[in-house]
Every structure is written in structure tokens, then in C-alpha cells.
Amino acid sequence: MQIKGVGGDTYQKREYTSTCLASCVECIWLSDSHKTHLKESLWLFCGGHGMRVWLPVFPREGDSGHRSHRHTFMSRRIMLSFSLRVYPLVILFEDAIILGVENDTVLYTSDSSLHFSLPFCVLERTSQVYLHQILRQLIRRNLGYNAWEIARSCTNLPYFPHSLELLLHEVLEEEATSKEPIPDALLPSVLEFIQEFPVYLQTVVQCARKTEIALWPYLFATAGKPKDLFQQCLASKQLETAASYLIILQVSNTFHL
């Protein structure tokens, strides 16, 4: 539609359509991170629905031909969601951590026959890492390259190995304890992703030692036999990690892993 101004100039009128990104939004953050794949991401805290992240999706650098044409059909942004155990107050995008508070409520009453009681609430400042949640959502959507770029930009964080361990542990617990068949298991993709980093052997053994023994067969069926992983540690001079595998080897001999 064209509009003519007072001086006879012609202006082009633009029409915009509104899109509902989320409901029950309580807090909004816009990332100013220097990490390319997290820059300008929109973070929406939706109360009991958890956190939603409207994340930009970048094609692989150097793509051309068929791959470049395929990426033109890829959404420029993707909505990710994950639950929180804290009420977020601040998001440190460079540190991949959420600062917030936890609420512990106790109901007091002096007479058990009364129909009401007095609540006593204690607020405690705490934090929660979120990197593993983002990586898991991207891997599930076959966006492993984007997950790798985000993870690579966070390797300097002191708790980066712990984030990979959380990623592996949550997927393992969910799939190994499932009572229904999993048609498209995520564990193989997660393990393949973690292998891109030098802490793979450490991540597997730390996850196993914090997991029930009954879940070990499901883990090592994909990660590799404990004996083979132990020998890889020795070959790469990771002696401390190799020592952590000793208890795994002792138990695996009993359960024939």
C-alpha cells in the first residue's frame, strides 16, 4: 500500500503480523553475550512452565550448494524450553549460569484443630547451570553443529566438564529407567557429541559412579566396555581418570559388563 505525503512524496506502508512466543511470562532477558550462537537470544521465564529460549540458528560456515540451499528452509530461530528449580533473578550469559532464589515454606499452627496455619518462608540465594539443557534440546533436534559451537565457546568455564556430565546423566536416567520402548534413543547421539571433547573418558566414569549399577549395562553398551575405556585412559596418560575406572572394572566383572 502506498501513501502520499503532504509534499507529494510517496511512502510505502508496511504491515506487521504479531506472533505469540509464550504465555504466562514473568521475566524477560535479551542476551548480550559475546558468544555468537547465544547472542541476541530471548529468554522468557514462564513461571511453572519453566524457561523458554528463543535461540537464533546459524548455518555452518562455508556451506554452499545443496547444504546452503537446505539451510534457507531452516527456521532462523528455534524455541527451546527447560524446567528450573530456582526462581531466576539474573542470567549470566558469559558464565552460562542462572542466579536466583529457592523458597522453603513450613506451615506452623499451635492447635491442630484449627483450619488455618501460619506459613514461614525462607528464601535462599542459589544458582543453576543451564548449558546442558540447551545442548540436549539442540542435539534432540539434530542441530549438533549449533550445540557444538555453543559448547566450544564454554570450554573455558570451570564447570564445563560437570555440564557434560549432567547432560549424560539426565539422558541416561530417563532412557534406562523407561518402561516403554524408546524408538529414537538420544543416548548414542549424546555420547557421540561428548566424544568431541577431551573429557569424554572422565565424563563417562564420573557419570557411572554417580548412577545406579543397574543402569550401567545400558550406558556401557553404547559408551564402550569399561575395560576398553580403562585402557584408553592408560594409553593417553590419564592416570587419575584410569584410577576412577578401577571400581567400575571390579563391579563389571561381577555383572559381566
C-alpha positions in Angstrom: 0.0 0.0 0.0 1.3 3.4 -0.9 0.6 6.7 1.0 1.2 10.2 -0.4 2.6 12.8 2.0 1.8 16.5 2.1 4.6 17.4 -0.2 3.6 14.8 -2.8 6.2 12.2 -1.6 5.1 8.6 -1.8 5.7 6.3 1.2 5.4 2.5 1.4 3.3 1.3 4.3 4.5 -1.9 5.9 2.2 -4.3 7.7 3.5 -6.4 10.5 1.9 -9.6 11.9 2.1 -10.4 15.6 3.3 -13.8 16.9 2.7 -15.2 20.4 6.0 -16.7 21.6 4.9 -17.7 25.1 2.3 -17.3 27.7 2.4 -16.7 31.5 5.7 -14.7 31.0 7.0 -13.2 34.2 10.6 -12.1 33.3 12.3 -11.4 30.0 16.1 -11.2 29.2 17.8 -10.3 26.0 21.3 -11.9 25.7 24.2 -9.6 25.0 26.7 -12.4 25.1 29.8 -12.3 23.1 29.2 -15.9 22.2 28.0 -15.8 18.6 25.4 -18.6 18.9 23.9 -17.2 22.1 23.9 -13.5 21.0 20.5 -11.8 20.8 18.7 -14.8 22.2 15.5 -14.0 24.0 14.9 -15.7 27.4 11.4 -15.9 28.8 10.6 -17.2 32.3 7.1 -18.6 32.3 6.6 -19.4 35.9 5.5 -23.1 36.4 6.1 -23.7 32.7 9.9 -23.1 33.2 12.3 -21.2 31.0 11.9 -20.7 27.2 14.7 -19.6 25.0 14.1 -18.1 21.5 17.5 -19.0 20.1 18.9 -17.9 16.7 20.1 -20.7 14.5 23.1 -20.1 12.3 24.1 -22.3 9.3 27.5 -23.9 9.3 30.2 -21.6 8.0 31.4 -22.3 4.5 28.2 -24.2 3.5 27.5 -23.9 -0.2 25.5 -25.6 -2.9 22.9 -28.1 -1.7 23.7 -27.5 2.0 23.3 -23.8 1.7 20.0 -24.2 -0.2 18.8 -26.6 2.5 19.5 -24.0 5.2 17.3 -21.4 3.5 14.4 -23.6 4.7 15.7 -23.8 8.3 13.9 -21.5 10.8 16.2 -18.6 11.7 15.1 -19.1 15.3 14.1 -22.1 17.4 12.2 -22.1 20.7 13.8 -24.3 23.4 12.3 -25.0 26.8 13.6 -26.5 30.1 12.5 -26.6 33.7 14.1 -24.6 36.6 14.5 -25.4 40.3 15.1 -21.8 41.2 13.2 -18.5 40.6 15.6 -16.7 38.2 16.7 -13.1 39.0 19.8 -12.7 36.9 21.2 -14.7 33.9 25.0 -14.5 33.5 25.2 -15.3 29.8 29.0 -15.3 29.7 29.2 -17.8 32.5 26.1 -19.9 31.4 24.6 -19.7 34.9 21.3 -18.5 36.4 21.3 -16.7 39.7 18.0 -17.0 41.6 16.3 -17.9 44.8 14.7 -21.1 46.3 11.7 -21.0 48.6 11.3 -23.3 51.6 7.9 -23.0 53.2 6.9 -24.5 56.6 3.3 -24.3 57.9 3.0 -23.7 61.7 0.0 -24.0 63.9 -0.5 -24.1 67.7 -3.7 -26.0 67.5 -4.2 -29.0 65.2 -8.0 -28.5 65.2 -7.7 -25.1 63.5 -8.4 -24.9 59.8 -5.6 -22.5 59.1 -1.9 -22.3 59.8 0.8 -19.6 59.6 3.3 -20.0 56.8 7.0 -19.4 57.4 9.0 -18.9 54.3 12.8 -19.0 53.9 14.4 -17.6 50.7 17.9 -18.8 49.9 20.0 -17.4 47.1 21.4 -20.1 44.8 22.4 -20.7 41.2 21.7 -23.2 38.4 23.8 -24.1 35.4 21.8 -24.3 32.2 24.3 -25.3 29.5 23.4 -29.0 29.5 19.7 -28.1 29.0 20.5 -26.1 25.9 22.8 -28.7 24.4 20.3 -31.5 25.0 17.5 -29.7 23.2 19.7 -28.9 20.2 21.0 -32.5 19.9 17.4 -33.8 20.1 16.6 -31.5 17.1 19.6 -32.8 15.1 21.3 -29.4 15.5 24.5 -30.9 16.7 26.7 -28.3 14.9 25.0 -25.5 16.8 25.3 -27.4 20.1 29.0 -28.0 19.4 29.6 -24.3 18.7 27.9 -23.3 21.9 29.8 -25.9 23.9 33.1 -24.9 22.3 32.6 -21.3 23.4 32.1 -22.5 27.0 35.1 -24.9 27.4 36.9 -22.3 29.4 34.3 -22.4 32.2 35.5 -24.4 35.3 32.2 -26.4 35.4 32.1 -27.3 31.7 33.0 -30.9 32.4 30.2 -31.0 35.0 27.8 -29.7 32.5 28.6 -32.6 30.1 28.2 -35.0 33.0 24.8 -33.6 33.8 23.8 -33.9 30.1 24.8 -37.6 30.0 23.4 -38.4 33.4 19.9 -36.9 32.7 19.6 -38.7 29.4 20.8 -42.0 30.9 18.4 -41.8 33.8 15.4 -41.0 31.6 16.1 -43.7 29.0 17.4 -46.5 31.1 14.5 -46.4 33.5 11.8 -46.0 30.9 9.2 -48.7 31.0 8.3 -48.1 27.3 10.5 -48.8 24.3 12.4 -45.7 23.1 12.1 -45.6 19.3 14.7 -42.8 18.9 17.1 -43.0 21.8 19.2 -39.9 22.5 22.0 -41.5 24.4 24.1 -42.6 21.4 23.9 -39.0 20.0 24.9 -37.5 23.4 27.9 -39.8 23.7 29.0 -39.1 20.2 28.7 -35.4 21.0 30.8 -35.7 24.2 33.5 -37.6 22.3 34.3 -34.3 20.5 35.8 -33.1 23.7 38.9 -34.4 25.6 36.9 -35.0 28.8 35.0 -37.9 27.3 36.6 -40.7 29.3 36.3 -38.6 32.5 32.7 -37.8 31.8 31.6 -41.4 31.3 33.3 -42.7 34.5 32.1 -39.8 36.7 28.5 -40.4 35.4 28.7 -44.1 36.0 30.0 -43.8 39.6 27.1 -41.5 40.4 24.5 -43.8 38.8 22.9 -47.0 40.0 24.7 -50.1 39.0 21.5 -51.4 37.4 21.9 -48.7 34.7 25.5 -49.5 33.8 24.7 -52.1 31.1 22.6 -49.5 29.2 25.4 -46.9 29.5 28.4 -49.1 28.6 26.5 -50.9 25.7 26.9 -47.6 23.8 29.9 -45.9 25.5 32.1 -49.0 25.2 33.3 -51.7 27.5 34.8 -50.5 30.8 38.0 -52.4 30.2 38.5 -50.8 26.8 37.8 -47.3 28.3 40.3 -48.0 31.1 43.0 -49.0 28.5 42.3 -45.8 26.6 43.0 -43.8 29.8 46.3 -45.6 30.3 47.3 -45.0 26.6 46.5 -41.3 26.9 48.2 -41.0 30.3 45.0 -40.0 32.0 46.1 -41.9 35.2 43.7 -40.2 37.6 40.7 -41.0 35.3 42.0 -44.5 34.9 42.0 -44.9 38.7 38.4 -44.0 38.7 37.6 -46.9 36.4 39.0 -49.5 38.8 35.8 -49.7 40.9 33.9 -49.9 37.6 36.1 -52.8 36.5 35.7 -54.6 39.8 31.9 -54.4 39.7 31.7 -55.1 35.9 33.5 -58.4 36.4 30.7 -59.5 38.7 27.9 -58.3 36.4 29.8 -59.4 33.2 29.5 -55.9 31.6 
